Each structure stands twice: as structure tokens, then as C-alpha cells.
Amino acid sequence: MKHKANILLLGFTYSLSIESLPGINFSKCNSLDELTELLLSNEYKLIISKFKLGDKTALDLNETLESLKTYFADSTANSFKLLVLTSTEEEDNICKVNKLLYFPEEMNLKSLILKLIDLPREPKKTDKDLAIIDFNELFIRVDNNRAFIKEVIEKFFSIKESRISEILVPLENGDYKKAKDSAHKLKGVLANFSMLEAKATIIELEQIILSEDLVKSLNKLKELNDKIDLAKEFYLSNQDQFETT
């Protein structure tokens, strides 16, 4: 029987929905000094932190944790992971550049926390390795409220063309920043719907837009549109997944 996992929440003055998850012990602290004391006396599997911690950031936190891991040496106590909750695209990019594991704060954390022992990283997979829609992950995200997510997904499919247009129009007008911002928002939607193939494609699209290559951006946007259409077909052919007993 597995023992309960210990998770430390750093910098949160409010409650997170994940704190109701069974089988996990949560602790909270608000400063790096308090963090050090807790780490020296407890064994944590995961530290979840806000990006900004007063006048410090997640970069300062990571530096502190790396020093502590050196202190712990070969002890099992040095196996904790850091997960940073980001609230802006700038924070996302800083985490990417510094190779910090991060997760957008507005997204549902439960599916990530339920994979505590093997935290997911940004996938480097080909499309054939990815699910069109990962229903298991999707239903975890919404606490198995299948009727609700069915309604939301169908609403998304009904306005999909406008979401694609929000990327296409600024691209054609040479406004790459606006196109990138729209792509970033759509990426969050696709992630919330566990449309893994489409999400992988839009991550590629974001990078191409940054290079300001119009032809490649338009080609990748067309591919994204096709992947979302494929997800819709897959969704419609798997309506039994949404049946409730």
C-alpha cells in the first residue's frame, strides 16, 4: 500500500482545488526561509509554487532548492520536484528558457497531480504517439462531469472557425504578436480538452509565428485546423464515452 504523498504549496494565500484530493498531505508556507526549515524536517514529493514570491521569483526558489539537493546528497529527501504555476505568457517563457516545470495557473491541476510519481514534461513526440483526445485525462480534468464537458466541447466546435480566424487575420496583416497571443489562448483551450495532437501542432505553430515566417505559419495553421476537425470526428465517433450510468 502506497503511503500518502506530501506536497508543499509555496506563496498561496488562497486555497487550491487540489487540496481536496484524497491520499495527499498538503503543507503551506510563504517564504524561502520557512521553506528551508520545512524541507529539512519533512520529505516532500512535490513543491508547487507561484512564480512571484514577494521580491523573489521561481528562479531564486530553484537556486535555493538546487543548493538544498546538494545538502541532502544521496538522501531520498532530495527527490522532490518543483512545479511553478504561471499566470502570464512571459512567466511561461522564463520557465521554458530556464527548464523549469510549469503549469498555467488557470488550468485544472488535478490531472497533473494525479500523476505525481511521474510528472509529465512538455512532450517531444510525433503525432502518432499522441492521442487525438485523451478521454481518461479529459474526465479527470472535470471530475468526471461528462455532461458538462460534452456541452463545452460542442460549443467550442461551433465557434472553432472564429478561433482560427483570430490567428489567421493578424498573420495576414503582419501582426505576429497578436497572432501569437491568439495561438497561445487557443493552446490552453486544446490542452483543457485533452486534444493532444492538436495541442502538439499549435505548440509548433507558436514557434513558427515567432520566426515571422508567413508561409510556414499559414501552412501550420491549416494543419492545426485539420487536426481540430479530426478531433471533432473522433469525438463524434466516441459518444459512448459520455454516457453516464
SULGINOR-V330077 format. One line per field, one symbol per residue. ss: DSSP state (@ for helix, = for strand, . for the rest). psi: psi as a letter, one per 40 degrees, with the letter a starting at -180 (. if undefined). A space follows every 10 residues. Layout:
ss->???
psi->???
//
This chain:
ss->....====== ......@@@@ ...======. .@@@@@@@@@ @....===== .==..==@@@ @@@@@@@@@@ @@...@@@@. ======..@@ @@@@@@@... .===.....@ @@@..@@@.. ......@@@. ....@@@@@@ @....@@@@@ @@@@@@@@@@ @@@@@@@@@@ @@...@@@@@ @@@@@@@@@@ @@...@@@@@ @@@@@@@@@@ ...@@@@@@@ @@@@@@@@@@ @@@@@@..@@ @@...
psi->hiiiihhhhh eheiiideee hiehhhiiie idddddddde eihidihhii dhgbeiiddd dddddddddd ddbeieeeei ihhhhieidd dddddddefh hihhdeihed dddefddghi ihhgiideei idhgdddddd dfffgddddd dddddddded dddddddddd ddeegddddd dddddddddd ddefgddddd dddddddddd efhddddddd dddddddddd ddddddefdd dehi.
//
